[in-house]
Amino acid sequence: MSSQVSTVVADPASVADAIGSRFSTRAFLPTPVPRETIERLLALASRAPSGTNTQPWKVYVLQGASRDSLVAKVCAAHDAIYANPALAQEYREEYDYYPERWVPPYIDRRRENGWSLYGLLGIAKGEKDKMHAQHQRNYRFFDAPVGLMFTLDRVMGRGSLVDYGMFLQSLMVAARAEGLHTCPQAAWNGFAKIILPHIGAGPDEMLVCGMSLGHADPDAPVNGFHTPREPVASFTRWLA
């Protein structure tokens, strides 16, 4: 433990750059990511804090045939829902990622995010086929060679989702240190009944989210999309 206390971060700027350059990458190169690299990232991420050191995360890494097969299954379901919206009732998220009722300022940020992205991609309001195709990019892992699925034992409390968020952020920042990029994806959650059997998750596991991992395509226009952040003064109160 003394080594953790005495460790000096020799290059603070690199830490700041790793955090600041993380963004939701929506186009990847097919360049493989070695297993040793993924294991190293997961080992670093496992240093994330968790209540009473419960370490509630479970990770499934999909590459090659397992990745491609899951993509085919979920894309087929996504297309079926588009053709017949009533089928959406068969695919429900196990926990509410988004609120049931949107209110300002959150709905405003959500709308800005969506229309800014679609605008960059040249997708106009009402172009449903193009919107569907772009949304389905989620279920293709945005062409990343590595897909990750994260589960949580249902017996755990809501606090474990806080722990999970810190684990995921640690993983994404660690990926930047390796020159890699990521996209955390709650979009997968509605297809848990397809995903959980595919990855071999137990009956007591709940899907938390998915993630794409790989090398960002530097020439893809979509990777020029970076969401704004509110200034510190807008979300902070100083108490003396």
Stockholm file with secondary structure:
# STOCKHOLM 1.0

chainA/1-240         MSSQVSTVVADPASVADAIGSRFSTRAFLPTPVPRETIERLLALASRAPSGTNTQPWKVYVLQGASRDSLVAKVCAAHDAIYANPALAQEYREEYDYYPERWVPPYIDRRRENGWSLYGLLGIAKGEKDKMHAQHQRNYRFFDAPVGLMFTLDRVMGRGSLVDYGMFLQSLMVAARAEGLHTCPQAAWNGFAKIILPHIGAGPDEMLVCGMSLGHADPDAPVNGFHTPREPVASFTRWLA
#=GR chainA/1-240 SS CHHHHHCCCSCHHHHHHHHHTCCBCCCBCCCCCCHHHHHHHHHHHTTSCCGGGCCCCEEEEECHHHHHHHHHHHHHHHHHHHHCGGGGGGCCCSSCSSCSSCCTTHHHHHHHHHHHHHHHTTCCTTCHHHHHHHHHGGGGGGGCSEEEEEEEETTSCTHHHHHHHHHHHHHHHHHHHTTCEEEEEGGGGGGHHHHHHHHTCCTTEEEEEEEEEECBCTTCGGGGCCCCCCCHHHHCCCCC
#=GC SS_cons         CHHHHHCCCSCHHHHHHHHHTCCBCCCBCCCCCCHHHHHHHHHHHTTSCCGGGCCCCEEEEECHHHHHHHHHHHHHHHHHHHHCGGGGGGCCCSSCSSCSSCCTTHHHHHHHHHHHHHHHTTCCTTCHHHHHHHHHGGGGGGGCSEEEEEEEETTSCTHHHHHHHHHHHHHHHHHHHTTCEEEEEGGGGGGHHHHHHHHTCCTTEEEEEEEEEECBCTTCGGGGCCCCCCCHHHHCCCCC
//
